[in-house]
Amino acid sequence: MKHISWNSLTAGGIYAFAAVAPFSNAGMELVIGYLAIVWIAYFIFGGGKGAKRSHKLFQWDFVTGSIIMYLIVMVIAGAVSARPIQSILAVKEEWIILLYFSLVTLLPSRQVFLRALYILAISCTIVGIYAIIQHFTGINFPHDEPLLRYGNFFRSGGFFGFCLTFGGFILMVFSVLLGGFYGAEKLHSKVLFGISSVVTFLAAVASYVRSVWLGAIIGSFVVSIVIHWKTGIKYIAVLGLFCAGIYFFHPELIREHGVTSMVDPNYSRGSRIRVELWQKTLEMWKDHPVLGIGPGNFQYYQDKYSFSESARGLTHPHNDLLNVAVQTGIIGLTAFIGIWAAFIWSCYRFWRRERKHPEYSGLTAGAVLGCGGAIIGILSAGMFQCYYTDIEVGMIWWYIAGLASAVISLPQEVSIVNL
């Protein structure tokens, strides 16, 4: 194939993912499968003469190395666990990481990155508006199950139909779009990313997921303060006015549904179960500190650790880091943290480097910084819920990480583009 053919094949998949992501779980899976096939084919047949990407299966850096280490530890932890066959088979849930590898290897230019960002902004704005309508009407197309209620309102689930899944998804997109808004230099881009940031933030609020609120605030504040300390102060001021408005029109939401209620056993049955899950998981990890209990074995050990009837049957401890730790031990946890620490740092370094470039693209730099903020936000939210194991959230997670890492690693001669 000629070089331009690989670019077209890759760009089509990247754009398709951005278009279908907020609408369809199956759509995202199909695009990942497609991009994985293109990735393998590119490695086998090569990019051809003049290809801008190297003819390698992986673009090696600290993030990629940490991902490979994490996957190897998962397999080893499964092999030495109480149920080796079942545990090793559970590693297959990580197949969506193929999306990251394919994007980092195949992304042809910044132009493709920015176009994907525009498409994602439009598709998520449409779904965000739908989610806001859901909040007041309770419609849940195309699902038969009713939305969860909160008083006279409904907890928005978007087209995923469930507030936790939708909240984690839209939280990450919000941070990316906010970074794009800060970096945009042209009026049409400023308007698009400004509107999409507001809509996705309101959609996240409408999910009524407290951990999503926390993650959205933390991730977006980090992006704002890094852009400039004055921007951070302005952002906090706007956020404060928004919260004041919520308190004026809907005071019980602030008083009774605050973030601290997530760990208050007296607040709800869910909060009591969360605290119990953390306690039992820490006991498991204490007994299996190095390699954990192996992937997919959380339910298997519940009898041994005397889980209550309310907590029995749950598949994770409602904490992403604890979930990684109990499954893969301190070695796996170190690799997992290493992935995201290196990624966040590389996003920051790219943004700082781009500011000094003579052909500086503010939108690219701001969006990549927003990608780093998205990871900070979802990891913050993941202290109270397992978002990484939710496949819809996991797919947008690796898409955002893959696009940003791909832009960062682009050869200099194809990295500059003005849109």
Secondary structure, DSSP 8 states (H G I E B T S, - for coil): --HHHHHHHHHHHHHHHHHHTTT-HHHHHHHHHHHHHHHHHHHHH---TT-SS-S-S---SHHHHHHHHHHHHHHHHHHTSSSHHHHHHHGGGGGGHHHHHHHHHH---HHHHHHHHHHHHHHHHHHHHHHHHHHHH---TT-SS---EETTEE---TTTT-HHHHHHHHHHHHHHHHHHHHH--SHHHHHHHHHHHHHHHHHHHHTT-HHHHHHHHHHHHHHHHHH-HHHHHHHHHHHHHHHHHHHHH-HHHHHHS-GGGGG-TTT-HHHHHHHHHHHHHHHHHHHSTTT-S-TT-TTTTTTTTT--TTTTT-SS-S-HHHHHHHHHHHHHHHHHHHHHHHHHHHHHHHHHHHHT-TT--HHHHHHHHHHHHHHHHHHHHTTSS--TTSHHHHHHHHHHHHHHHHHHHS-GGGT----
